[in-house]
């Protein structure tokens, strides 16, 4: 049978694990405006109005843009647009 000290330590460990899991749910913890914007962006990609990140990275590779692997989607979009001008 576990002692009181062991039970309290186990309780603390469970709470720490739950808190860690909660922190990792990043989309859920974002502000509503940000979640809405992300959803709208995803819908544009699904409809084919916007390119995916993989497509942008392929364009960047073809245009020989340096640092493309470290760029986010918005940065890639701007860099590809600048390189195409």
N, C-alpha and C positions, 0 to 999 in steps of 0.2 A: 504494500500500500504506500502511496506517495505521501510525503510529508507536506505540511502547510507551505514550507519554503519552496518545494518543488512545484506545487500547484500554482503558486503565485508567479513563479518564474515561467511556467508554461503559459499562463494567462498573458503575461507581458509579451512573450514571443509571438503568440497568436495575434495580439493587438498590433505589434510591429509589422507582421506579415500582411495583415489586412490594410494597414496604413500605406505600406509600400505598393500593394496592388491597386489601391485607390489612386495613388499618385500617378501610376502608369496609364490610367485611363485618361489620356490627355485630351482627346476630342470632347469627352463628356464634361471636362472641367473648363473648356473654353467659353468665352462669352457668347451669348446667343447670336449676336451680329456676325461674329467670326464663323460660327457653325453654319449659319445661313449662307454666307459668302462661299464657304467651301462646298456646300451642297449645290449651289448655282454653278460653280466652276465645274464640278463633277458632271452635272447634267449637260453642260455645253460640250464636254469631252465625249460623253456618250452619244450625243446627237451629231458629233463630227464637226461642230462649229469651232472648236479649239483643239490644237494638237496635244497629244499626251507628252509626258516628260521624255519617254523613250524616243518618240518621234523628233522632239526638239534636240535631244542629244545626238541622234543620228544626223540631223541637219548640221549641228555644230561640228561633228566629226568630219563631215564632208567639206565644210567651210574652214576646217583647221583652226577652230577657236581654242585658244589655250585656256586651261583651268576649268574646262567644261564639267569635269567629274565632280568638282567641288561646288558647282553652282546649283542653286535651287531652280525651280521651274520658272519663276518670274524673271530671274537673272538670265537664264538660258533664252527665254523669249526675247528679252531686250537685246542680248548679244547677237542672236541670229538675225534679228531685224536690222541691227546696225551693220552687220557683215554683208547683208544682202543689198544694202544701199549702194 
